[in-house]
Amino acid sequence: MELALPPEDTLQPQANAQDTSGRAASTMQRVKTMVTGLERRFQEIASIADVINHVAKHTKLLSFNATIEAARAGEAGRGFSVVASEVRTLAERTASATADINEMLPQVKQEIAEAVRGVEQEEAEALLQSAIRLAGLEAAKVEAWFRQIAATLHALKHALAGLHKAEGALSRPAFNAVMVEFLTNNPGLFALACCMEPNAFDGRDAKFSNSEGTDASGRFLSYWHRGTGRITLEQLQGYDKPGQNDYYELPRRSGADVMMEPYDYPAAGRMVKMTSLMSPLKLKGRFAGVLGADFLLDELQAELARNKPFGTGDLLLLSHGGMYATHPDALRIGQAASDLPPAARQAVAAGRRYDYVDETGVARIFHPLQIGAANQPWALVLAFDIARTLNHGAR
């Protein structure tokens, strides 16, 4: 899948955001290094204070011994006794000062620890703010790609409507050729589909019964896909079977574009995980069928996996109904995001931004995605481990 790059002027804000994030991280790292250095100096001071206290105790003991010996010496030892008394006084003052230092050290240690925690918290908050900005920029790129696909789908609808109005211009081979041309020029798409109401295409369904790209009904059911490695025509499956035909019924009932929840679909003899943008078609003011564009979920995942936010993070797509359209774990693709809190899934469905940090220190930023004219917002999720990211940035 090839995501079209946005214009250069839209890339500049991302570069600025990355630069700002890098400068903030660098400044925070320097502060953290200084505080950590201060913590090491504290340990050194505490060790020296212990040595001084130990020396003071021994000095005081020696002064007592010297006083005793001076007393034994009588008059000859009187001067030495005075010196011993002064030494004892100095030892006591040293011990008292050391005791004062030892009383202050726990408070200093606590303040240093609080400073370290404060720096780490500020660092984490600065990283979260950078992540919120980055998620918005990445979401804009994904939205731009989906808008391009929606524009392609709507252009195909207009082409069919135009051919339908022109006398003698509409034929099944002609419109099939148009679909192939559109699919050829949109390599990011897996398939294009057109499912028409009975006799809504050309009024000649009976003539085309069981022909290529349709079934016994003769309805126009063209499904052009790349499942065989080349663009191939099959008939659409399940369009008339409840539980399988949401891709047809949902846009028909709503009268608006619908971004489908991830689902499995048979193509080229195998089941593939995909999602689809489906759009209703009206001819002469009446519902005539649907056209759709299909995306393979594993290709969406491969595209998003090329980008590692902050060098350690992941980008994921979450559907309107709370299913993983992409996930680093391939087994989670197409599955319900039951590991996310209800508040996060509710925010996605409502099209609101949301973020949280779980108990393991993994942050998740949910940025709403508006896909074409569909009114079912999805979300781009930026997920990263805060501690790992900060350590990665420090190297």
N, C-alpha and C positions, 0 to 999 in steps of 0.2 A: 504494500500500500504506500502511496506517495502523498504525503501531506504537502499542499502547496505552501511555500514560504510566504509570509506576509511581506508587504513592502518594507524597504529599508528603514523608513522613518518610524515604523512601528517597532522595529527591533531596538531602537535607541533607548526607550524607557527600560527595557529589560537589561541592557548593558549597564545603564545607570543604577538600576536596582541592585545588580550584582556587585558593582563597584562600591556602592554605599554599604551594602551588607559586608563586603570584604573589609572596608575601612573600619566599620564598627566592630567587627570581630577582631581585627588586629589591635584596635585600641583597648577593647575589653580584655584581650589576652595579655597585653602589657600590664594592665592594672592587676589582673589575676596573678601574674608572675611576681609583681611587687608585693602583693599581700602574702603570697605563698613564701616569698623570701623573708618577709617580716615574721612569719610563723616559725621559720627555721632559726632566725635570730633569737626569738623568744626561747626556744629550746636551749640555745647556747647560753643565754643569760641565766636561765634557771639552773643549768649545770654549773656555771661559775658561782652562782649564789650558794649552791650546795657545798662547793669546795671552800668558799670563804667561811661559811658557817662551821664546817668541819675544822678548819684551821683555828678559828676563834675558840672553839671548845678546847682544843689541845693547848692553845696558848694560855687560856685561863687556868688549865690544870697545871701547866708548867710554872705559872706565876705563884700558885699556891705552894707548890713544892719549893720554889725559890724562897718564899717567905719563911717557910719552916726551917730551911737550911740557914737563912740569915739569922733567925732567932737563936739557933744553936751556936752560931758564931759569936753571939754577944755583941759587945761594942764594936768589934771589927766588922760585923756584918750589917750594921745599922744602915749605911748608905745603899748597900745592895737591897736591903728591905724596902727602901723608898722606891728604888727602880722597879722592883717586883710589884709593888702596889700600883705604880703607874701602868705597868704592862697589863696587870689584871683589869684596871679601869678601861684601858683601850680595848682589851678583849671583850669586856662586857658591852662596851658601846658598839663594837663591831657586830657582836651577836645580836644586839637589839636592832641595829640597822638591817642586818640580814633577815631577822624575823619580820621587819616591816616590809622588806622586799618580797619575802615569801608570802606575806598576806596579800600583797598587790598582784602577784603573778597570776593567781587563778582568775582574777577579774580581767587582767590583760589578756590572758588566754581565751576567756569567753568572748571578749570584744573582738579579738582576731578571728575567732571561729565565726562570729556573727558577720564580720566583714567579708570573710570567704564565702559564706552562704549568700550574703547580699550580692556580691560580685557574680556568683554563679547564677542567681536568680535573674539579675539584670541581663546577664549574657543569654540566658534561655529566653527571656522575654524579647530581647532584641532579635534573636534568631526566629522566634515565632512571628514577629512583625514582618521580617524579611520573607518568611515562608508565605504569609498571607498575600503580600505583594506579588511574589513569584507565582503563586497559584492563580491569581487573577490574570497574569500575563500568559501563562500556559493555557488557561481556559479560553482566552480570547483567540489563541491560535487554533485550538480545536474547534471552537465555534465558527471561525472563518472557513475552515475546511468543510464543516457540515453545511454552512450556508452555500458554499460552492456546489455541493452535491444537491441541495434543495433547488438551487437555481437550474441545475442540469435537468432535474426531474420535471420542474415546471416548464422548462423549454420543450421537453419531450411532449408534455401535455398540450402545449400550444401548437406544436407541430401536428399532432393528431387532429386537434380541433380545426386547424387551418386546412388540412387535407380533406377533412370531412365536409367542409363548406364548398370546396372547389369541385365542380362537376367533373366526374371521371378521374379525379386525381388520386382518390383513395383506393388502395388495393392492399391485400394482405402481404404479398411479396414486397411492395413498396414500403410499408410501415415496418416490416421486419428488417428491411435494409436500413431504415432510419435508426431502429433500436441498436443494431449491430454497430453502426457508425458512432452512436453516442457511447456505447460501452467501450469500444476501441479507444476512444479519446478520453476515457476516464478510467485509467488503470487501477485506481484505488477502489473501484467497485468490483464486487464479486459477480453481481447479476443485475439485470433489469427485467422487470415483469410488467405484463399488461393483461389484466383479467377483465373481460367485457361482459356486460349483461347479455342475455339471449337476444340475438339479432341486432344488437346495438352497434356493432362495428360496421357492417355493410348490408344487413338484412338478408344474408345468404348463408346462414349457418348450415342449413341442410346440405348444401353443396359440398361443404368442407368437412363433413362428418368423418372422423377417424383419419383425417389428413395430418401431416406433420405439424406438431405444435398445438394440437387440439385433441379432443376425445370424441366419443360418439355423438355428443351434443352439437358439435360443430362450432361452438363458441370460440372466440378469439382468446386463446389462453397461452400466449407466447411467453416463454421463460428462457432468456438468453443468459448463459452463465459461463464461467471459466473453469468449471470443475474438472474438465478433462485435459487442461493445459492449453486448450484453444477455445474460442468462443463457439458454444454449442447450443442448439435449440432443443428444449424439452417442453412438454405441456405442464402447466401449473398443477400442483397436487393439492387436494383437500379443500379446494375453494368452496365446495358445497357441503362440507362435513362439519357440523357443529363441534367445537373444541379444537378444530384444526384450521378453521377459516377466519380467525381473528384478523389476519392481515387484510381480509376483504370486508368483513362485517364492521370492524371498528371505524374505518374511514367512511364507509357507506352510511352508518348511523349518525356519526358526528358531523359529516359534511366538511371535515377539516383534515389537515395533515395529521398523521399519527406516527410517532416514533415507537416501534414495537419493542416490547420486552424481549430480552434474549431468548431464543428458542432453537430447537433442532429442526432441520429440514433436509429431506432426501434430495441430493443432487449428484448426478453422474454415478449412481449406484451406491452412494455412501451418505451417512448422516453427517451434516456439518452444523456447527454452532454459529449462529448468525443473529443479526438484528437488521431491521428494515425501516426505511422511511417510506411510508405509504401515503398516497395522495389521491383523493377522489376526483373523478372526471365527470364533468357535465357537458352534455351535448343538447343543444336546443332547450336549455333550461332544465333538463331532467338528468338524474343520475344515470350514467352510462357504464361505469366500471371504475377500476382503480389502476394506477400505475405505481410501481415501487422500485426502490434501489436497495440492494442487499449489500451488507458488509460482513465479512468473516471476522468473528471475534478474536481468533488467534492472530490474525493480521493486525487488528487494532492493538492488541497487546504487544506485538513485536515492534510496532511503530512507537508506542509510548515507552517501551523498555529502553529505547535508544537514549532517552534523556534520564539522567540520574541527578535530581535536584540536590545541590550541595555536595555532590559526589557520593552520597550514601542513600538518598531517598528514592521513593518510587512514586510514579503517577498511575492512578487507576481511574476507570470510568465506572460510575454507579448509575444504574437505570432509575427511572422515575418510580418504579415499583420496588426499589431496594434490592436489585440483583447486580452481581458483579458482571459487567460487560467485559472488563479486563481485570487481570490479577496476576502478580508475579508467580503465584502457584497455579499452574494450568488446571488443576482439579477444581479450583474455586470458580473458574470462568463459567458463567451461565447459572451459578448457584445463588441462592438467597444470601444476603450479607447479614447472617444471623449473629455474627461476631461483633457487629456494631451496635451501639446503644440505640434504643428507640428514638431518642431525641434527635440523633443524627439522621436517621432514616426519615423522620418526619420533616426535618429541615430540607432534605433533598426533594421530597415530594412537593413541598411548598415553594421551592425555588429560592431558599434563603441560604446565606453563607453561614457556616457553622465550623467550630473548631474545638478540639479538646485534647488533653494529654492523658493517656491511660496510666494504670498503676505501674507499668513496666518502663515508663518514660518515653513511649512512642507518641508523637504528636500527629494528628490528622487534621488537615485543613480541607473543608468541603466548599468548593466554589460552584455556584449554579451554572448550568449550561442551557442556553436556549437554542434548540435545534430547529433551524428553519422556521416555518410557520406553525410547527406543532406546538401544542399547549401543554405538553408533558415534560417539564424541565428534568434534565439529568444533572449529574454533578461530576466535576473533575476532583479527585481526591489526591492531595499531596501528603504522603506519609513518610515520616523519618524518625529515627531514634535520636533524641536530643543529645544525650551524652556522647554517643558515637559520632554524631555530626560535629560537635564541638571539639572532640579529640582529633577528628580528621582535619578540621580547619586549623588546629594548632600545629600540625606537622608541616 
